[in-house]
Amino acid sequence: MKAISPMVATVLLIAFTVAVGGIISVWLTGFARTTSAGTELRSEALTRCTASGFEVISVKTSTSYAYITQYSSDVKIYPISVVFSDGTTVTSFGPGTDYVVTAGEISPINLTGNFPSTATSLRVKAYCEYGVINTSLEAGCKKGDKCWS
């Protein structure tokens, strides 16, 4: 049995190394583009959601309602919970599970039976949908602020 010459072996080794390097280079380029595009989408969603103007505009302790709004028509905001200063958390409110805060409208959150008399603040936690990206948002109101009555 005859072995291959050192010259042929060297050429084959170099060709194999170049081929593997090319494959890795193509894969890394595609990976970097995909990661960059995903980061760009997330950044855009975060910017749009943060700029949506989501806020608690009024808390009526006498009727146990909080009123929220947002100003952007290109995002959807879904309230998911209300957390009071004493730790009480309310997760059921609004007309159904797909309760959306519509742009420019005042949306009520019914807290009847769940509004603690000792509460001094509340935070509305929501998720914001922009395209296929979701991000979380919070808005709040404290006793003594003009939104609390």
C-alpha angles and dihedrals in degrees: 000000000000125000124220117259120260089244093057091044091053092049092049092048092050092047091050092049093049091048093050090046090052092050092050091047093053091047094049092048091053092045092051092050092049093047092046093050091049092050091048092053092048091048092051091048092049091049093048094045094047090049093048093097094234107178147148103247099178141011114194108195092182093061098026094237131131119198121211135181144177131196107210121097095193097065134058119219120201117190110220105175147358117219119196127207091256092056097258109145125200119195102166118076142110130047101309136325096295095062105163126192102226119217114264095003129107110239121199124221111204109218097167110150091011102068108107113220091222095054115127098176143007136204123205112212117201142161122236121214121206113170106311095334123094125195132174127251136184133199127180150182131202132204107265094034117111089249093063120082 
